[in-house]
Amino acid sequence: MSGSAARERGDSPAPIIDIRGLAVDYAHDGRVSHALRGIDLTVARGERLAIVGESGSGKSTAALALLGLLPHTGRIVAGSARVSGIELNGASERIARRIRGRVVGLVPQDPTVSLNPTQRVGHQVGEAVRLRGVARPAVDAAVVEALTQAGIDDPVARARQYPHELSGGLRQRVLIAIALAGDPDVIVADEPTSALDVTVQRRILDHLDSLVRERGIALVIITHDLGVAADRADRVVVLQDGRVVEAGKALDVLAAPSHPYTQRLVAAAPGLTRIAPPREPDASTPVVVRWEGVVKDFALPRGAATDTLRAVDDVTLEARAGRTLAIVGESGSGKTTLLRIALGLEKPSAGRVVFDGVDITSLGWRAARPLRRRFQLVQQNPFASLDPRFSIARSIAEPLVSFGIGSRQTRRARVAELLDLVALPAGTGARRPAELSGGQRQRAAIARALAIEPELLYLDEPVSALDVSVQDQVLRLLARLQADLGVGFVLVSHDLGVVAQVAHEVAVVRHGRVLEQGPAGRVLNEPAHEYTRTLLDAVPGRSLREAAA
Amino acid sequence: MTVVFEKHVLGDSVLDKTRPEHPLVAGAPEGPDASGSGVLTTGGTADIRGRRRGSILLRRPGVIIALAVVAFVVISAIAPGLFATYDPTATVPADRLQAPSLTHWFGTDDLGRDLYSRVVHGATLTIAATSLAIGIALIAGLALGVVAGFVGGAADAVIMRVVDVFLAIPGLLLALAIVTALGFGTIPVAVAVGIGIVPGFARTTRAEVLRVKTLPYIEAARSGGASWGRILFTHVLPNSWGPVAVLAVLDFGAAILAVAALSFLGFGAAPPAAEWGTLISNGRNFLITAPWVSLVPGLFVALVVLSLNHLAKSLEEVQR
């Protein structure tokens, strides 16, 4: 299958990027791992290529190789990578540097850490402008020009700000401005929007699209999000374990994948082909937890325009036993604060949370302890939610130990039972978190939350840190647990695809207010509020859904 | 195209820092062994890593030499008779001030005592004093740091301001003041040196506790019903003491120097018992005629301190 991409484009003019048989190895502690095992791909001017694959597929290595930025442990062992006619295999640092910025601009992955926090934004863009060879007096004008092109309003004021004063979306635009400042022929965007909210993501991607159209530059998007690939790329290359398994026109490949791996990826992606809840609400069950007029104000540091920030503004919500309430919103909407209040980790400024008839917000930590057995939390980041020094079995048994349930033997039996319940092999109990993959760790975290047989699980973005196929497995696991154990879920998520897969009821929150709530089928199919429609429209993969419809 | 089933661990983790490296358990339907393959392929990496850390350390020649020096000192502290070739207090006036030779490896002092045997025996007193000093610093520093970091608020403010004041005074000066108040002898010297290095331990511990305290698994344990005490002893302490341990090894060297300095100044053990500092100080009068009396024990102390520093540095590198 290698070479098909090159053949397919045999008729076009000389490609700006021409990779043939590229193989990259990493040497680590005397062991060699193969990140790329001979890939071929070409990109022409004005073309948008998406490289998709899961973690470890080699997609970021391909990007680094294009920029001559492989870490010192990495080495090109075979093949060639020509960018604008310059061979990068064996190229000196001096040659590689000529390519970077001038020919290939990189938009890095995480806007929160990719800017120097101690320098003004304009200075950082100016650095890239000066490297292009612009004379000093003209630099400021060029900086403003680059910021404008990246779609930043009021660039003169923004250039004087520090990164921490900007939102994630603006920071991402600054990174795009830096990439544009060198006037490159190709922009390589490594997961450009995975750290952003869907609506911001959409605006950024729209903007990249227009840049490609207007300036005729090539765009290489590296992403794990098949929806982004389908909507934003002309062609797509699917990588698995350092090999190209499938390549072709984006909509053809993703709408009718031929390779089994691509088929699995497409099948697993939540909300890729349709956004519709799979199940209708069943007979109504009693209310387990109820937020009643909850308000939460956070004090702002002195000198801010107002004294307090209202994170949650008069929210009334209820979750029913054995069913799933999904709280959907973008970052800063107050959705996580709602969870923390319900868990007793924060006190509300006004209002109360009633769990099974008891107002838990007025109870002290000790008084709430008996109730605490009946609800548990599953956190967002499975990489930090398990103590690295604890074995998995010890982590899972921890709530049992804390509540003094059972003896050593019964706890061991319970752990084995729980491992089985979350479909982890029995041997996993003896391992440490570092030995497990993200999905396995999240399963272990779910097992821990289930250990004391709670009636309700609070799920805080339970799959956002996982690869799509693993997301799918964890979501299926959650659905099965609900069917088998009758446990209720309160799910907090920004991903409508995920929500559609598991939720019975959906509440959409923004700026601390509930804009819309109701049965998942109604909210997702006939949204009443404009914001819900915006959210639904912004979910990547629209072109595929339209193609499927 | 040949298909090679090898696991690559590094993959594209360089840019994918936020994302886990893990095998593709792609699309397997949710079921009893959906993730079985994952366990098999990634299994044991941490175990191996733990064991490999040890072997990486032992592959460095510098570490082996440093370990050998430290082991020699520790063993001679426990059982000086094993290595000593003469009685450290036996005076042989005929053999006074002899240069290092095959019979007297480090030479002899002004009373004809074998310097090598005196250094070996001196290890007992010096190492005991240093261990006591580090023990005091470790316990007091950990306690203060944990209270400040974990309780926070007023306790934190009060403890850390006191620590700041102590940090502002040079360690040796502080130790001198304390030992003057406590009186002479090995134990007062140890206590003085120990108190002098408490602030560093308290600061490091507090910083680590503050870091670990905010990690998600602490919140998970809390919502799992764990009491603060349980969280402190099972989660916070074990996860925050790594840098403190490195600091302890590093400060062990510094404490040896401080103890030697105090005994050099005459605050240490009474003669004829010999601490390293006393040995160095004894040779002051013969620096021109018999420089080895001061020089060789001094070089030995330097070698031990250097070895400890090297060990601490290597430990820190591996921990990262």
Interface residues (C-beta under 8 A of the other chain):
Chain A: S2 Y26 H28 D29 R31 S33 H34 A35 R37 G38 E54 S55 G56 S57 G58 K59 S60 T61 A62 A63 L64 P71 T73 G74 P108 Q109 D110 D190 E191 S194 A195 H224 Q240 D241 G242 R243 Y261 Q263 R264 L265 A267 A268 L343 L345 R369 R372 R373 Q376 L377 Q379 Q380 N381 F383 A384 S385 L386 D387 P388 R389 S395 E398 P399 V401 S402 F403 D420 A423 L424 P425 G427 T428 R431 R432 A434 E435 L436 S437 G438 G439 Q440 R443 A445 R448 A449 A451 I452 A465 L466 D467 S469 V470 D472 Q473 R476 L477 R480
Chain B: M1 V4 E6 K7 H8 V9 L10 G11 D12 S13 V14 L15 D16 K17 T18 R19 P20 E21 H22 P23 L24 V25 A26 G27 A28 P29 E30 G31 P32 D33 A34 S35 G36 G38 V39 T42 G43 G44 T45 A46 D47 R49 R52 I56 L215 P216 Y217 E219 A220 A221 R222 S223 G224 G225 A226 S227 R230 T234 H235 P238 N239
